[in-house]
């Protein structure tokens, strides 16, 4: 096994570990995923995987595939065990994601598609961010921290480095890091209020 395949295998292990905690917390009622976010992430991650494979991403692309598969399962669970409060901004985020996906289908190549889905991914994050600002304990912090780490390894494990293969996982490293910082900050504020 070469080093890239080994890194991909480690990243898949981290993926499964991160989602283990997420699933555990969903079934315990501590984490309430937002169905809109996970619907968008399921579709986008599957498209990103297709783009990575089309540009010879190699072993590093398999982390994206595993993430897409698990995202579909979480979306399904979110319909029953997830956040029930759906706001206008959630619908706008979902509509924006759908519009961008339509643009992707009309795009003439994987580069524009990857750029669009990277932007749409951030729109997909909006419902979860909105919910987490008010309810920061309803998301599993460790899962997002491990997600950032797995995508760092996924980038290193890629066989071909291009905007098509790197942009999406790099954006997920950034997004997960920012989300972890948001959760930590909001949880600290709540803890400080409870202390006084």
N, C-alpha and C positions, 0 to 999 in steps of 0.2 A: 504494500500500500504506500503510495507516495504521500508527501507532506500535505498536499492540497486535499486529497481524499481524507486524510486523517483529521485535518482541521474541519472539513465538512461534517465528518462523523461526530466530532466533539460538539460542533454547533447544533447538529440535530439533537444530540443528547441534552444540551442546554435548553433547546426549544421544548423538548418533552418535559424537562424538569420545571421550566417556567410555567408551562400550561398545566402541569400537575397541580401546582399551588392554586392556579386560577380556577381549575375545575373543582378542587377541594372547597375553595371559598364560595363558588357558585352554589354547590350542593348544600353547604352549611348556611347559606343565606347571607353571608357577609359581603359577597361581591355580586353586584347587579349590573351585568353588562347591558349596554344600550344597543338594541337590535339594529338601529340604523347604522351605527358605526361598524358593527361587525358584518353587516350586509355589504357595505361599501368595501371594507377591507377584504372580504372574501373574493369579490369580483376583481378588485385591483391586484391583489397578490397573485391570483391565477394568471392575469394578463402579464404581470411583471415576469413571472416564471416563463411564460411563452416567449417574451422578448429576450430574456437572458439565454434561453436555449437557442433561439434563432441567431444570436450573436456569439455562439460557442462559449457560453458561460461556464460550462463544465460542472464539476462537483459543487462549486459554490452556489449554483442555482438550485440545488436540491433542498436547501434550507428554505428557500422561497416556496417550493412545492409543499413541503411539510407544513409550513405556516399557513398556506392557502387551505389545505385540507382541514387543519384544526380550526381555522377561522370559520369555515362552513359549519362545523359542529357547534362552535360557540354561538354563532348566529341562531342556529336552531334552538339552543338552550335559552337564548335571550328572549325568544318569543314567549317562553313560559316562565322563566325565572328572572328576567331582566327588568330594567327600568321601565316603568309603566307611564311615567309622565313624559309626554311628547309635546314639544313646544313648536312654535312657528319657526324658530331658528333651526330646529332639528329638520323640519320639512324642507326649509330652504337649503340646508346642507345636502340633504338627500337629492333634492332637485338639481342642485349644482353638480353633484357627482354624476347623476344620470345624464345631464347635458354634456359634461366632459367625456363620459363614456361614448355618447353618440358621436362627438367630435373624433374620438379615437377610432371608431369604426370607419369614419370618413377620411382619416389620415392616410397618407401615402406610404408610410413606413414606420418601422418600430421606434425610431428616434423620437418623432413627435408624439407617438403613443406613450412612451416611457415618461417624457416630460409632462404630458397631460395627466397620466395616472399618479405621478408624484404629487402634482398640485392637488388633484382630487383627493388623494390620501389625507392631506391636511384638512380638507373640507370634511372628510369622514370622521376625523378626530373631534370636530367641534361639538357634537352632542355629548360625547364622553367628557370632554373638558368642561362643558357647561355644567353637567351633572356633578362632576368631581369638585368643582369650586364650592358647591354647597354641601356635597356629601363625599368628602375625600376618603372616608374609610370604606366606601363601597367599591373600591378598586384594589386589586392585589398589587402592591408596590413591587414585590419581588419579581413578579411576572414581567413587568415593564423594564425593570433593570436588567433582567436576563435577556429580554428581547433585544435591547441595545447591544449587549455583549455578543449575542449570537450573530447579529448582522455585521459586527466588526469582523468576526471570524469568517462569515460568509464572503465578505469582500476579499479577504486575504486568500480564501480558497478558490476564487474565480480563476479560470484558465485564461480568460481574455478580459483585459481591462479596457473598457470603453464607456462612454456616457450611457449607452444602452444597458450595460451590465452592472455599472456601479451606482448610477444616480439613485435608483429606488432604494437599495439597501442603505446607502449613505444617508438618505433623507430619514430613514427609519431609525438609524442610530441617533440622529439629531432629535427627532420627534420624541422618541422614548426617553432620552435624557432630559429633555425639557419637561415632559410629563411627570417623570419621577421627581424633579425639582419642585414642580407645582404641588404634587401630593405631599411631599415632605413639608413644604412651607405651610400649606393649609392645615395639615395635621398638627404642626407645632403651634399654630395660632389657636386651634381648638384646645389643645392641651394647656396652653398658657391661660386661656379664659377659664378652664375648669379648675386650674390651680388657685386662682384668686377668688 
